[in-house]
């Protein structure tokens, strides 16, 4: 009986940790030091979005999305900042406890100016 209870508690803990991490579809407006200003969109039909500011975790990972059906490739912070430029860029972010842990930028790579 105790063994079943412990196993059930462990499963609930694992499932709960997946629920705590949230993936958002955003447009990153700026990325400075450990702060990111983003516009959060609820779904694809949402054109307005909601402005929010998040803290970037110290161990955050950066990725560049590829074509549909392929895995995103790792990127550097400089790659992400270059993609943001002055207009911002479409991205998806993973947020845990109000901190961004993963940024995946979408779209084409900008040419060097």
N, C-alpha and C positions, 0 to 999 in steps of 0.2 A: 504494500500500500504506500509506504513512504517512498519507495523507489519510483512508482508511477507519479507521485506528486512532484518529486524533484525533476523528473523528466519533463513533465508538463510545464513546470515553471521555467525550465531551460528553453523549451520551445517557444514559450510566450516571450521570453526575454529576447531571443534571436529575432522573432518576428517583429517585436516592438522596435528594435534598433533599425530595421529596414524602414519602418514607417516614419521614424524620426527624421531621416534624411529626405529632403524634398528637392525635386528637380523642377526648375522653373525655366520657361521660355522667355528670354529677355533681349533687350537691345542695350549693350553696354555703352554708356555715354562717356564715362571717363574711368580711369584706373590709376590711382595715385597712391604711392606707398602701400598702406594696407587698407585703403578705402576704395570702394567701387560704387559709382553712381549708375543705376540701371533703370530702365523702364520695363516693368513687368507686364506681360500680356497673359490674359486668362486662357485664351484659345486663339486659333488662327483668324477668327472673325473679328476679334478685338483689335480695333485700329488705334484707340486712344492710349491704352496702357496706363499704368500707375507708377509714378516716380518713387523709387526707394533707394536707400543707401545701405550697403552691407559692409561688414569688415571681412577682409580676406585673411584666411587662416595662414599661419606661417608655413605650413607644409602643403599648401594648395598645389594642385597639379593642373597643368595647362595642356590642352589638346587642340588640334585643328581637324575639323570634320572633313571627311572625304566624300566621295560619291556615295549614293544610296547603296546600302548593302555592304559597305566596307567599314572596317574599324577605323576610328579616328587615330591620327598620328600624334605623337608627343610634340609639344611646342615649348618655346621658352617664353618668359614674361615679356621680353623685347618683341617677339613675334606677335604676341597678343596686343601690345601697345601700338605696334605699327599698324595692325589691322583695324584698331579702333580709330586711329587718325583723328580728324576733326568732326566727322559725321557720326561716329559710333559704328558698331557692328552687331549683327545678329549672333546670338549665342544661347547656349543652355548652361545653367549653373546648378550645382548641387549645394544645398544649404543645410548645414547642421548646426543647431543651437545659435542661429543668427549669423554664422560665419560661413563664407564661401569656401568649400573644400575642393571643388573641381570646376574648371571653366573650359567649355568646348566651344570654340568659335566656329561659325558657319560661313559659307560663302567663298568667293574666289580670293586668291592671294593678290594683294595689290602690288603693282610694279614699283620698283624703286624710282624715286623722283629725282 
